[in-house]
Amino acid sequence: MDQIRVRGGRPLTGDIRISGSKNAALPLMAASLLTDQTLTLTNLPHLNDITTMAGLLAQHGVDIVLNGGSEAGGHTDGQGGRVLELTAGKLASSRAPYDLVRKMRAGVLVLGPLVARAGEAEVSLPGGCAIGTRPVDLHLKGLEQLGATIELQDGYIHARAPHGLTGAEIVFPTVSVGATENLMMAAVLAKGETRLVNAAREPEIADLAACLIRMGAAITGLGSDTLVIYGVDRLHGARHAVIPDRIEAGTYAMAAAITDGHLNLVGAKPEHLRAVLEALAQAGVEISETNRGLSVKRANGRLSGVDVMTEPFPGFPTDLQAQMMALMATAEGASMITESIFENRFMHVPELMRMGANINVHGASALVRGQAGLTGAPVMATDLRASVSLVLAGLVAEGETLVSRVYHLDRGYELIEEKLSACGADIERISD
């Protein structure tokens, strides 16, 4: 199993191109099920989760053509990302099997499109994951409000709407990105008007809505907490560029800060990162917008501890909490980091403590007392964002850090060793 070895102490300098967003690309790929025409997605990242979703769609009967990629020297969209053509001319199956859905929770996003277009779907329950259960009850309740009948049997969701779905007002009791995406895709082919109230406002939601509109859907309220979808009879093909990955951009901004370096994040969109940039500025990071993206460096000397609470967008994203903790572990003073989204998202804490971080967890909050320096150590990744927090810590730690179970990294960070080493990091992947 691969490991990543990092030798710390080198400031990062140079340009890093921000890849297309994984969290935007996965629902966009699922949206291909809504039409028998070709959906062309550009700026796709080359990641394991994208490959898994492509495999899931292929067994539903989607014909997939990859038009090259940046590392292969093939055709790209001009931004370096891959170009994927997805054509669901005829659906071969409405069953999403466990062995594919369990690898990636976003697999449940085929549920809404399949019910809307085929009138039925059998989708494996995704089960739990390392950072929490993330139940799909809001997805199922919403589909029932749209007129589907739902049965849970043998670990599968059996959803049926043989006469089609009908618009309804759906009020989410809590904000859910996945449920918003699934129900928006289901509603575009429903009869009449659907209102999604207390909908998620993440940029990936607006990106999906923009793509669906290009495909012929009628949706208003993009970027707000109320989406109104006016059902249409059918959608058509379209071409859509995936937005840049705000989590990757935030991660590399913190990499610049933790190493006292200076990085230009090419393609980063500051409007997707306001809460993160505000927290970094309070800590002593100098961030400026450029015509290419963002320029990030320390303002002056050691960083200061700041308090952070994760919240749905536009708040501080849970997917950057572990990275922020690694950064605060090297700052001057104390910081309180509170996780309000997932119940088990502090599993990186013991690994950071192995490197000398001073962290005390109290329920949903972690008190971080910054240390002047960290020390390299063998550590183990527990989930995607935890794994990259250990890489960040390794970039500044004295000596060598060896990160195990890096398959988590490959789910969400494209060419991370290449991007970091090109900016001066001493980092390499070790294969058994």
C-alpha positions as CSV (number, residue, x, y, z in Angstrom):
1,M,0.0,0.0,0.0
2,D,1.4,3.4,-1.0
3,Q,2.8,5.9,1.6
4,I,3.8,9.5,1.3
5,R,7.1,10.7,2.7
6,V,7.5,14.3,3.6
7,R,10.7,16.0,4.9
8,G,9.7,19.4,6.4
9,G,11.3,22.8,6.6
10,R,11.0,24.1,3.0
11,P,8.9,27.2,2.3
12,L,6.6,26.6,-0.7
13,T,6.9,29.1,-3.6
14,G,5.4,29.2,-7.0
15,D,2.1,28.5,-8.8
16,I,-0.4,25.8,-8.2
17,R,-3.3,25.3,-10.6
18,I,-6.5,24.5,-8.8
19,S,-8.2,21.4,-10.2
20,G,-11.9,21.0,-10.9
21,S,-14.1,20.3,-7.9
22,K,-14.7,16.7,-7.0
23,N,-17.8,17.6,-5.0
24,A,-19.2,19.5,-8.0
25,A,-18.2,16.9,-10.6
26,L,-19.9,13.9,-8.9
27,P,-23.5,15.2,-9.0
28,L,-22.9,16.7,-12.5
29,M,-22.0,13.2,-13.7
30,A,-25.1,11.8,-12.1
31,A,-27.1,14.4,-14.0
32,S,-26.2,12.7,-17.2
33,L,-28.9,10.1,-16.3
34,L,-31.6,12.7,-16.9
35,T,-31.3,12.8,-20.7
36,D,-30.7,10.5,-23.6
37,Q,-28.4,13.1,-25.2
38,T,-24.7,13.7,-24.5
39,L,-23.6,15.7,-21.5
40,T,-20.0,17.0,-21.9
41,L,-18.2,17.9,-18.7
42,T,-14.9,19.8,-18.8
43,N,-12.3,20.6,-16.2
44,L,-12.8,17.2,-14.5
45,P,-10.2,16.2,-11.9
46,H,-8.4,12.8,-12.3
47,L,-9.5,11.2,-9.0
48,N,-10.5,7.8,-7.7
49,D,-14.0,9.0,-6.8
50,I,-14.5,10.2,-10.4
51,T,-13.4,6.8,-11.7
52,T,-15.8,5.1,-9.2
53,M,-18.8,7.2,-10.3
54,A,-17.9,6.6,-14.0
55,G,-18.1,2.8,-13.2
56,L,-21.4,3.2,-11.5
57,L,-22.9,5.2,-14.4
58,A,-21.5,2.7,-17.0
59,Q,-23.4,-0.2,-15.3
60,H,-26.6,1.9,-15.6
61,G,-25.9,2.0,-19.4
62,V,-24.2,5.4,-19.7
63,D,-21.7,5.5,-22.6
64,I,-18.6,7.3,-21.4
65,V,-15.8,8.8,-23.6
66,L,-12.7,10.3,-22.0
67,N,-11.2,12.9,-24.3
68,G,-7.7,12.8,-22.9
69,G,-6.3,14.5,-19.9
70,S,-3.6,16.9,-18.8
71,E,-1.1,14.3,-17.7
72,A,-1.7,12.2,-20.7
73,G,-1.2,15.1,-23.1
74,G,-4.6,14.5,-24.6
75,H,-7.5,16.9,-25.3
76,T,-8.4,19.1,-22.3
77,D,-10.7,22.1,-21.8
78,G,-7.8,24.5,-21.7
79,Q,-7.6,24.6,-17.9
80,G,-5.8,21.3,-17.6
81,G,-8.8,19.2,-16.6
82,R,-10.2,16.2,-18.3
83,V,-13.1,16.2,-20.7
84,L,-15.8,13.6,-20.3
85,E,-18.7,12.8,-22.6
86,L,-21.6,11.0,-20.9
87,T,-24.5,9.6,-23.0
88,A,-27.3,7.7,-21.3
89,G,-29.1,6.9,-24.5
90,K,-30.9,3.9,-23.0
91,L,-30.8,3.0,-19.4
92,A,-29.6,-0.6,-19.0
93,S,-30.3,-0.9,-15.3
94,S,-31.9,1.1,-12.5
95,R,-30.0,-0.8,-9.8
96,A,-27.0,0.7,-8.1
97,P,-25.2,-2.2,-6.4
98,Y,-23.6,-2.1,-3.0
99,D,-20.1,-2.9,-4.2
100,L,-20.0,0.4,-6.0
101,V,-22.0,2.7,-3.8
102,R,-20.1,1.6,-0.7
103,K,-16.9,3.0,-2.2
104,M,-18.2,6.5,-2.4
105,R,-21.2,8.0,-0.7
106,A,-22.0,10.2,-3.7
107,G,-23.2,7.1,-5.4
108,V,-26.6,7.7,-3.8
109,L,-26.9,10.7,-6.1
110,V,-28.1,8.4,-8.9
111,L,-31.3,7.9,-7.0
112,G,-33.2,11.1,-7.9
113,P,-32.2,11.1,-11.6
114,L,-33.2,7.4,-12.0
115,V,-36.6,7.8,-10.4
116,A,-37.3,10.9,-12.4
117,R,-36.4,9.4,-15.8
118,A,-37.0,5.7,-15.4
119,G,-39.8,5.7,-12.9
120,E,-37.9,3.4,-10.5
121,A,-34.5,2.9,-8.8
122,E,-32.9,0.3,-6.6
123,V,-29.9,2.0,-4.9
124,S,-27.8,0.4,-2.1
125,L,-27.9,2.2,1.2
126,P,-24.4,3.7,1.4
127,G,-23.9,2.8,5.1
128,G,-21.6,4.8,7.4
129,C,-18.2,6.2,6.9
130,A,-15.2,7.1,9.1
131,I,-16.4,10.7,9.8
132,G,-20.1,9.8,10.6
133,T,-23.3,8.1,9.5
134,R,-24.5,10.8,7.1
135,P,-28.0,9.3,6.7
136,V,-30.1,9.6,3.6
137,D,-33.5,10.1,5.3
138,L,-33.9,13.6,3.9
139,H,-33.4,12.2,0.4
140,L,-36.1,9.6,0.9
141,K,-38.6,11.9,2.6
142,G,-38.2,14.4,-0.2
143,L,-38.8,11.8,-2.9
144,E,-41.9,10.6,-1.1
145,Q,-43.2,14.2,-1.1
146,L,-42.6,14.3,-4.8
147,G,-44.9,11.2,-5.1
148,A,-42.4,8.3,-5.1
149,T,-43.1,5.2,-3.0
150,I,-40.1,4.1,-0.9
151,E,-39.3,0.7,0.6
152,L,-36.1,-0.3,2.3
153,Q,-35.4,-4.0,1.8
154,D,-32.2,-6.1,2.0
155,G,-30.0,-3.0,2.3
156,Y,-31.5,-1.3,-0.8
157,I,-33.6,1.7,-1.3
158,H,-36.5,0.7,-3.7
159,A,-38.0,3.9,-5.1
160,R,-40.9,3.8,-7.6
161,A,-42.9,6.5,-9.4
162,P,-44.3,4.7,-12.4
163,H,-46.5,7.6,-13.4
164,G,-43.8,10.2,-12.8
165,L,-43.1,12.7,-10.0
166,T,-45.2,15.7,-9.0
167,G,-43.9,19.0,-7.7
168,A,-44.1,19.8,-4.0
169,E,-42.8,22.2,-1.4
170,I,-40.0,20.4,0.6
171,V,-38.7,22.1,3.7
172,F,-35.4,20.6,4.9
173,P,-35.2,20.4,8.7
174,T,-31.5,20.6,8.4
175,V,-29.2,21.7,5.6
176,S,-28.1,18.8,3.4
177,V,-26.0,19.2,0.3
178,G,-26.7,15.7,-1.0
179,A,-30.4,15.8,-0.4
180,T,-30.6,19.2,-2.1
181,E,-28.7,17.9,-5.1
182,N,-30.7,14.6,-5.4
183,L,-34.1,16.3,-5.1
184,M,-33.2,19.1,-7.5
185,M,-32.3,16.6,-10.1
186,A,-35.5,14.6,-9.4
187,A,-37.7,17.7,-9.6
188,V,-36.5,19.0,-13.0
189,L,-38.6,16.2,-14.7
190,A,-41.5,16.4,-12.2
191,K,-44.9,17.7,-13.2
192,G,-45.4,21.3,-11.9
193,E,-43.4,23.4,-9.5
194,T,-41.1,22.3,-6.7
195,R,-39.8,24.5,-3.9
196,L,-36.8,23.4,-1.9
197,V,-36.7,25.5,1.3
198,N,-33.7,25.6,3.6
199,A,-31.7,24.2,0.6
200,A,-27.9,24.0,0.8
201,R,-26.2,27.1,-0.6
202,E,-22.8,25.6,-1.5
203,P,-21.2,26.7,-4.8
204,E,-21.4,23.1,-6.0
205,I,-25.2,23.3,-5.7
206,A,-25.3,26.5,-7.9
207,D,-22.9,24.8,-10.3
208,L,-25.3,21.8,-10.7
209,A,-28.2,24.1,-11.2
210,A,-26.4,26.0,-13.8
211,C,-25.6,22.8,-15.7
212,L,-29.2,21.6,-15.4
213,I,-30.4,25.0,-16.8
214,R,-28.0,24.5,-19.8
215,M,-29.7,21.1,-20.3
216,G,-33.1,22.8,-20.5
217,A,-34.3,22.8,-16.8
218,A,-36.1,25.8,-15.3
219,I,-34.6,26.7,-11.9
220,T,-34.5,30.0,-10.0
221,G,-33.0,31.0,-6.7
222,L,-29.4,29.9,-7.4
223,G,-27.2,30.8,-4.4
224,S,-30.1,31.3,-2.1
225,D,-31.7,28.9,0.5
226,T,-34.9,28.6,-1.6
227,L,-34.7,26.9,-5.0
228,V,-37.7,26.9,-7.2
229,I,-37.8,24.2,-10.0
230,Y,-40.4,24.2,-12.7
231,G,-40.6,20.7,-14.2
232,V,-40.1,20.1,-17.9
233,D,-40.9,17.1,-20.1
234,R,-37.3,16.4,-21.1
235,L,-33.8,17.6,-20.9
236,H,-31.2,17.8,-23.7
237,G,-27.4,17.6,-24.0
238,A,-25.1,20.4,-22.9
239,R,-21.5,21.3,-22.3
240,H,-20.4,22.5,-18.8
241,A,-17.1,23.3,-17.1
242,V,-16.8,22.1,-13.5
243,I,-16.0,24.9,-11.0
244,P,-12.5,25.0,-9.4
245,D,-12.2,23.0,-6.1
246,R,-12.5,25.4,-3.2
247,I,-11.4,22.8,-0.7
248,E,-8.2,22.2,-2.7
249,A,-7.7,25.9,-2.9
250,G,-8.2,26.4,0.8
251,T,-5.8,23.5,1.5
252,Y,-3.0,25.0,-0.6
253,A,-3.6,28.4,1.0
254,M,-2.9,26.8,4.3
255,A,0.1,25.0,2.9
256,A,1.6,28.4,1.9
257,A,0.8,29.8,5.4
258,I,2.2,26.8,7.4
259,T,5.5,26.8,5.5
260,D,5.9,30.6,5.5
261,G,5.9,30.4,1.7
262,H,4.2,32.3,-1.1
263,L,1.8,30.5,-3.5
264,N,-0.3,31.7,-6.4
265,L,-3.4,29.6,-6.5
266,V,-4.3,29.7,-10.2
267,G,-8.0,29.5,-10.9
268,A,-9.1,29.8,-7.2
269,K,-12.4,31.7,-6.8
270,P,-12.3,33.9,-3.7
271,E,-16.1,34.2,-3.6
272,H,-16.2,30.5,-2.7
273,L,-13.8,30.9,0.2
274,R,-14.8,34.1,2.0
275,A,-15.1,32.5,5.5
276,V,-11.8,30.7,5.1
277,L,-10.0,33.8,3.8
278,E,-11.4,35.8,6.7
279,A,-10.1,33.3,9.3
280,L,-6.7,33.1,7.6
281,A,-6.4,36.9,7.5
282,Q,-7.2,37.1,11.2
283,A,-4.4,34.5,11.8
284,G,-1.9,36.7,10.0
285,V,-2.0,35.4,6.4
286,E,-1.8,38.0,3.6
287,I,-4.2,37.2,0.8
288,S,-4.7,39.2,-2.4
289,E,-6.9,38.6,-5.4
290,T,-5.2,38.6,-8.7
291,N,-6.4,38.2,-12.3
292,R,-5.3,34.6,-12.1
293,G,-6.8,33.7,-8.7
294,L,-5.3,34.2,-5.3
295,S,-1.8,35.1,-3.9
296,V,-1.2,33.8,-0.4
297,K,1.7,34.4,2.0
298,R,2.3,35.2,5.7
299,A,1.9,38.9,6.5
300,N,4.6,39.1,9.2
301,G,6.3,36.4,11.3
302,R,4.5,33.6,13.2
303,L,0.7,33.2,12.8
304,S,-1.8,33.9,15.6
305,G,-4.4,31.4,16.9
306,V,-8.0,32.1,15.8
307,D,-11.3,30.3,16.7
308,V,-13.2,28.6,14.0
309,M,-16.6,26.8,13.9
310,T,-17.6,24.7,10.9
311,E,-21.0,25.6,9.3
312,P,-22.8,25.1,6.1
313,F,-21.9,27.5,3.3
314,P,-21.2,30.4,3.4
315,G,-19.6,29.5,6.8
316,F,-16.3,27.8,7.4
317,P,-16.4,24.4,5.6
318,T,-16.1,21.2,7.5
319,D,-13.8,19.9,4.7
320,L,-11.1,22.4,5.8
321,Q,-11.4,21.8,9.5
322,A,-8.5,19.3,9.8
323,Q,-6.2,21.4,7.7
324,M,-7.0,24.5,9.8
325,M,-6.2,22.5,12.9
326,A,-2.8,21.6,11.5
327,L,-2.2,25.2,10.8
328,M,-3.3,26.3,14.3
329,A,-1.0,23.7,15.8
330,T,2.0,25.8,14.7
331,A,0.4,29.3,15.5
332,E,1.2,31.5,18.5
333,G,-1.4,31.2,21.3
334,A,-4.5,29.1,21.5
335,S,-7.4,28.5,19.2
336,M,-10.8,26.7,19.6
337,I,-12.0,24.6,16.6
338,T,-15.6,23.5,16.8
339,E,-17.1,20.9,14.4
340,S,-20.8,21.3,14.0
341,I,-21.4,19.2,10.9
342,F,-20.0,15.6,11.5
343,E,-19.7,13.8,14.8
344,N,-16.5,11.9,14.3
345,R,-14.3,14.4,12.5
346,F,-11.5,14.7,15.0
347,M,-9.8,11.4,14.2
348,H,-6.7,13.3,12.9
349,V,-6.1,14.7,16.4
350,P,-4.1,11.7,17.8
351,E,-2.0,11.6,14.7
352,L,-1.2,15.3,14.9
353,M,-0.3,14.8,18.6
354,R,2.2,12.2,17.5
355,M,3.9,15.0,15.7
356,G,4.0,17.2,18.8
357,A,0.7,19.1,18.5
358,N,-0.9,20.2,21.7
359,I,-4.7,19.5,21.3
360,N,-7.4,18.7,23.8
361,V,-10.8,17.6,22.6
362,H,-13.9,18.5,24.5
363,G,-17.0,17.0,22.8
364,A,-17.4,18.8,19.5
365,S,-14.6,21.3,20.2
366,A,-10.8,21.0,20.1
367,L,-8.5,23.4,22.0
368,V,-5.3,23.8,20.1
369,R,-2.3,25.4,21.9
370,G,0.2,26.3,19.2
371,Q,3.7,25.0,19.3
372,A,6.9,26.6,18.0
373,G,7.6,23.5,16.0
374,L,6.3,20.0,15.1
375,T,8.4,16.8,14.7
376,G,8.1,14.3,11.9
377,A,6.6,10.9,12.8
378,P,4.9,7.8,11.2
379,V,1.2,8.7,11.0
380,M,-1.9,7.1,9.6
381,A,-4.7,8.8,7.6
382,T,-8.3,8.1,8.7
383,D,-10.2,10.0,6.0
384,L,-9.7,12.3,3.0
385,R,-9.3,15.6,4.8
386,A,-7.5,14.2,7.8
387,S,-4.9,12.7,5.4
388,V,-4.0,16.1,3.9
389,S,-3.8,17.7,7.3
390,L,-1.0,15.3,8.1
391,V,0.8,16.2,4.9
392,L,0.5,19.9,5.8
393,A,2.0,19.2,9.3
394,G,4.7,17.2,7.6
395,L,5.6,20.1,5.4
396,V,6.7,22.2,8.4
397,A,7.8,19.4,10.8
398,E,11.4,18.8,11.6
399,G,12.6,15.5,10.1
400,E,10.6,13.0,8.2
401,T,6.9,12.3,8.2
402,L,5.6,9.0,6.7
403,V,1.8,9.1,6.0
404,S,0.1,5.7,5.6
405,R,-3.2,4.8,4.0
406,V,-2.9,7.6,1.4
407,Y,-5.6,6.1,-0.8
408,H,-7.8,8.5,1.1
409,L,-5.8,11.4,-0.5
410,D,-6.3,9.9,-4.0
411,R,-10.0,10.3,-3.6
412,G,-9.8,14.1,-3.4
413,Y,-6.5,15.6,-4.3
414,E,-5.2,15.4,-7.9
415,L,-1.4,15.0,-8.3
416,I,-0.7,16.4,-4.8
417,E,2.9,15.3,-4.6
418,E,3.6,16.8,-8.1
419,K,1.9,20.1,-7.2
420,L,3.8,20.4,-3.9
421,S,7.2,19.3,-5.1
422,A,7.0,21.7,-8.0
423,C,6.8,24.5,-5.4
424,G,9.8,23.2,-3.4
425,A,8.4,20.6,-1.1
426,D,10.5,17.5,-0.3
427,I,7.7,15.0,-0.8
428,E,7.4,11.7,-2.6
429,R,5.1,8.7,-2.9
430,I,6.5,5.3,-1.9
431,S,5.0,2.2,-3.4
432,D,5.3,-1.2,-1.9
